[in-house]
């Protein structure tokens, strides 16, 4: 699908009411058509992956087109230079998060950018560091606990940044890291308490937000152990031998299901009622 065709689709599908309401959600953009995320995902599926098209969409500066660019770009063709260029263009949390959640986290440079961007001055570039952190905590299934433990000092270091979209992202990262495993939950809670001790309003807000959610999640169900959370640094993922042993274990025989009766069935009121086969006739 060519750029002109996609831009026409975006214009034709504009939602004026949604566009007018963007500012209520803190989304600012020079130009936007008000497309919903599900609608953009559907358009991305129709378009398919296309690195060149993604660059063209990004260059338009249109909010919807930039989010679509993140959805259709090819992660294996993304370079650190492109990530830096796009990050400098971030002008809202919506575009920032879309890039981190749907593109940047799938590149081999994600961890490097977390560290590089976490100390940046630009609000949405710094947010991108912690949005990436949160997204990696959800998507990177084979990551070790040690990898995510190394992110916690960055959260503590930047917890004093009172800018709304930074402090919210720091809390987001802290919460998602804590949800990966029981070991990381304990570490994230300890990190949150150290953040609270910093005493700044933003630090207290981040700590309170993280502790509330992590303790609530712990009360509902224990976190699953992930790779690297076991005593030897591994959660002992299933191996072919382990799976074979599990299949060989004897299983408790299932109890035979009671035979259905064709006679009268006792109703709740105590009166007998006809069986189903009788009622059909």
Secondary structure, DSSP 8 states (H G I E B T S, - for coil): --HHHHHHHHHHT--HHHHHTGGGGT---SS-----HHHHHHHHHHH---HHHHHHHHHT--HHHHHHHHHHS-GGG--HHHHHHHHHH--SHHHHHHHHHHTGGGSTTHHHHHHHHTT-SSHHHHHHHHHHHHHHHHH-TT--HHHHHHHHHHHHHHTT---HHHHHHHHHHHHHHHTS-HHHHHHHHHHHHHHHTT--HHHHHHHHHHHHHHHHHHHH------TT-STTS------HHHHHHHHHS-------------S-EE-TTS-EE--HHHHH-
